[in-house]
């Protein structure tokens, strides 16, 4: 069984296109878990109506927790969706991207020999104009724990993993550790990670994105150092202490 976890918040503009690109690739016994973080633009009502038409869509509501950083909101909502998922394989998806045909079957084949798979993607703007034909090339993406502590390659919306990874990934750290780098580094430390050079989705960058991945960081040097130390400390604690 495949579970696709989609955190949403005020995503009405694009979420229908994204869910359509996902559902057409799933089987009858698969599911899309949509976790809403308190949308006020009609997103929740839309996905509820879609769920009534397609039983593969399951809607759960997440009570947003106070935070000083946007990516922490997203990480908590992703965790909430994962906790409600039931599949042996879990895909992560953003509310505003578009999956390319064949993504699910390509990942499932790659996951036969891997614990986590990360694919390349085409970076586009809000109107689907191509900004870069390779996020991997744009970002310098490559495996390696130290390399990814310095510059993260793990883009959550391009990831899928086996449920067994959750044995040591959950609960997510309660510090500012993004879900995607957390899952990626744990998979590298405990299993096998595959970087799939084939683009499998269109990664939409626009003013309403919930995260800043793929854009220029506005964070201070002090925050960047704190963030990397938080990731490293949380990883060591989970692997060797807990």
PyMOL commands that set and color helices and strands:
alter all, ss='L'
color gray80, all
select helices_A, chain A and resi 15-23+43-53+70-83+103-110+135-139+145-150+156-158+163-169+179-190+221-240
alter helices_A, ss='H'
color red, helices_A
select strands_A, chain A and resi 2-8+31-36+57-61+89-93+98-99+116-124+130-132+159-162+193-204
alter strands_A, ss='S'
color yellow, strands_A
deselect
rebuild
show_as cartoon
